[in-house]
Amino acid sequence: MRWVVTGAAGFIGSHLSEALLAAGHDVVGVDAFTDYYDVALKEENARGLDVRRLDLAVDDLELDGVDGVFHLGGQPGVRSFGDVFDVYARNNLVASRRVFEAAARAGVRVVFASSSSIYGDAERYPTAEDVEPRPISPYGITKLGCEHLARAYAQGFGLDVVVLRFFTFYGPRQRPDMAFARIVDALARDTSFELYGDGLQSRAFTYVADGVEAIVTAMERGRGGETYNVGGGSEATMRDAIATLEDVSGRSLDLVQRPAAKGDVRRTAPDTARVERDLGWRATTSLPGGLKAQWDWAANRVAAR
Ligand SMILES: NC(=O)c1ccc[n+]([C@@H]2O[C@H](COP(=O)([O-])OP(=O)(O)OC[C@H]3O[C@@H](n4cnc5c(N)ncnc54)[C@H](O)[C@@H]3O)[C@@H](O)[C@H]2O)c1
């Protein structure tokens, strides 16, 4: 099969592309190599992949001979208040609408990377897909807008789309703005880590290889038009995760406490009944196991410099 992966030079997109290649598929990667974080990291992620430089907000996506699109390209990060919103609107809403239209025209399935951020501080935990979305960050609002755009294209133009709501992916190559990446970097370099809030905020952390399995399975046998939570394995507070990383690394973290960041929810925890039933998927990697892999990767890179 021949798949397009948007955001292929990013954290999750590069892992997904590698998994598809390893399974014998053709992969056409697409990425604008935006400067949200160090572009050299994206170039490193893209090594060994065929990644074309395309800005989905303006460039056309060519889908002749393609079996489906994994749409992961976009602007991530919940710290999205202020004028930076223009970037979120552009790289999420404007770009995704163009992807959905191109896929509807070509008659190919899109698996869209949405986010647990669309729930905000949810009404219920664990949170099922039918809970009312109440995002508290501009980022979450653009992701929810993308979901609605996908549904509008499904309704109006027959787009075959599966929406996945990712819950905090982690592992090697995690985006450098994400908490675990900043913690392992601080531990490896012996610098300080800025913790936002009291550290008792909790997340359903999802190991990237587990998440990639769910993404591939959603393309193969997800129900068209359906929305699935993709998350779990481990729920932990930031303080629990820090303790595990100190344990795994044998080092202690120099922690500097900062006020809670606006847009950060208190808790995420997915109800995974639907994804387990339809995709036969559940996360299997334990938090200590996954954090060990992320620590080893980061420590080796620092040591190699
Ligand atoms: N990492 C997580 O835990 C998480 C959680 C929920 C949702 N998501 C979503 O999953 C997707 C991948 O996340 P990630 O953590 O790998 O982020 P990432 O930033 O590492 O990857 C996204 C990639 O998209 C590219 N991109 C941005 N705008 C583009 C445009 N206009 N045209 C083409 N490419 C563009 C960027 O250059 C980047 O390489 C994103 O859509 C994100 O919102 C991620």
The ligand as an SDF file (V2000), in Angstrom:
LIG
                    3D

 44 48  0  0  0  0  0  0  0  0999 V2000
    2.4710   14.5740   20.9680 N   0  0  0  0  0  0  0  0  0  0  0  0
    1.2960   14.4050   21.5700 C   0  0  0  0  0  0  0  0  0  0  0  0
    1.2270   13.9230   22.7110 O   0  0  0  0  0  0  0  0  0  0  0  0
    0.0210   14.7780   20.8670 C   0  0  0  0  0  0  0  0  0  0  0  0
   -1.1770   14.7210   21.6040 C   0  0  0  0  0  0  0  0  0  0  0  0
   -2.3680   15.0430   20.9610 C   0  0  0  0  0  0  0  0  0  0  0  0
   -2.3730   15.3740   19.6140 C   0  0  0  0  0  0  0  0  0  0  0  0
   -1.1990   15.4390   18.9350 N   0  0  0  0  0  0  0  0  0  0  0  0
   -1.2540   15.7760   17.5090 C   0  0  0  0  0  0  0  0  0  0  0  0
   -0.4930   14.8300   16.7780 O   0  0  0  0  0  0  0  0  0  0  0  0
    0.1690   15.4620   15.6850 C   0  0  0  0  0  0  0  0  0  0  0  0
    1.6710   15.1900   15.7520 C   0  0  0  0  0  0  0  0  0  0  0  0
    2.1730   15.7120   16.9790 O   0  0  0  0  0  0  0  0  0  0  0  0
    3.7280   15.7170   17.3090 P   0  0  0  0  0  0  0  0  0  0  0  0
    3.8550   15.7360   18.7870 O   0  0  0  0  0  0  0  0  0  0  0  0
    4.4120   14.6700   16.5020 O   0  0  0  0  0  0  0  0  0  0  0  0
    4.1180   17.1820   16.7870 O   0  0  0  0  0  0  0  0  0  0  0  0
    5.3490   17.6800   15.8640 P   0  0  0  0  0  0  0  0  0  0  0  0
    5.3430   19.1680   15.9590 O   0  0  0  0  0  0  0  0  0  0  0  0
    6.5900   16.9630   16.2430 O   0  0  0  0  0  0  0  0  0  0  0  0
    4.9000   17.2300   14.4150 O   0  0  0  0  0  0  0  0  0  0  0  0
    4.0000   17.9740   13.6140 C   0  0  0  0  0  0  0  0  0  0  0  0
    4.6750   18.2530   12.2810 C   0  0  0  0  0  0  0  0  0  0  0  0
    3.7510   18.9620   11.4470 O   0  0  0  0  0  0  0  0  0  0  0  0
    4.5020   19.8510   10.6480 C   0  0  0  0  0  0  0  0  0  0  0  0
    3.6230   20.9310   10.1730 N   0  0  0  0  0  0  0  0  0  0  0  0
    3.1060   21.9710   10.8830 C   0  0  0  0  0  0  0  0  0  0  0  0
    2.3950   22.7820   10.0900 N   0  0  0  0  0  0  0  0  0  0  0  0
    2.4430   22.2420    8.8310 C   0  0  0  0  0  0  0  0  0  0  0  0
    1.9130   22.6350    7.5710 C   0  0  0  0  0  0  0  0  0  0  0  0
    1.2110   23.7600    7.4220 N   0  0  0  0  0  0  0  0  0  0  0  0
    2.1780   21.8480    6.4980 N   0  0  0  0  0  0  0  0  0  0  0  0
    2.9120   20.7100    6.6210 C   0  0  0  0  0  0  0  0  0  0  0  0
    3.4540   20.3050    7.7930 N   0  0  0  0  0  0  0  0  0  0  0  0
    3.2120   21.0590    8.8940 C   0  0  0  0  0  0  0  0  0  0  0  0
    5.6000   20.3710   11.5620 C   0  0  0  0  0  0  0  0  0  0  0  0
    6.7170   20.8470   10.8500 O   0  0  0  0  0  0  0  0  0  0  0  0
    5.9180   19.1260   12.4040 C   0  0  0  0  0  0  0  0  0  0  0  0
    7.0610   18.4390   11.9150 O   0  0  0  0  0  0  0  0  0  0  0  0
   -0.1880   16.9480   15.7670 C   0  0  0  0  0  0  0  0  0  0  0  0
   -1.2740   17.1840   14.8980 O   0  0  0  0  0  0  0  0  0  0  0  0
   -0.6160   17.1220   17.2060 C   0  0  0  0  0  0  0  0  0  0  0  0
   -1.5400   18.1790   17.3590 O   0  0  0  0  0  0  0  0  0  0  0  0
   -0.0120   15.1410   19.5310 C   0  0  0  0  0  0  0  0  0  0  0  0
  1  2  1  0
  2  3  2  0
  2  4  1  0
  4  5  1  0
  4 44  2  0
  5  6  2  0
  6  7  1  0
  7  8  2  0
  8  9  1  0
  8 44  1  0
  9 10  1  0
  9 42  1  0
 10 11  1  0
 11 12  1  0
 11 40  1  0
 12 13  1  0
 13 14  1  0
 14 15  2  0
 14 16  1  0
 14 17  1  0
 17 18  1  0
 18 19  2  0
 18 20  1  0
 18 21  1  0
 21 22  1  0
 22 23  1  0
 23 24  1  0
 23 38  1  0
 24 25  1  0
 25 26  1  0
 25 36  1  0
 26 27  1  0
 26 35  1  0
 27 28  2  0
 28 29  1  0
 29 30  1  0
 29 35  2  0
 30 31  1  0
 30 32  2  0
 32 33  1  0
 33 34  2  0
 34 35  1  0
 36 37  1  0
 36 38  1  0
 38 39  1  0
 40 41  1  0
 40 42  1  0
 42 43  1  0
M  CHG  2   8   1  16  -1
M  END
$$$$
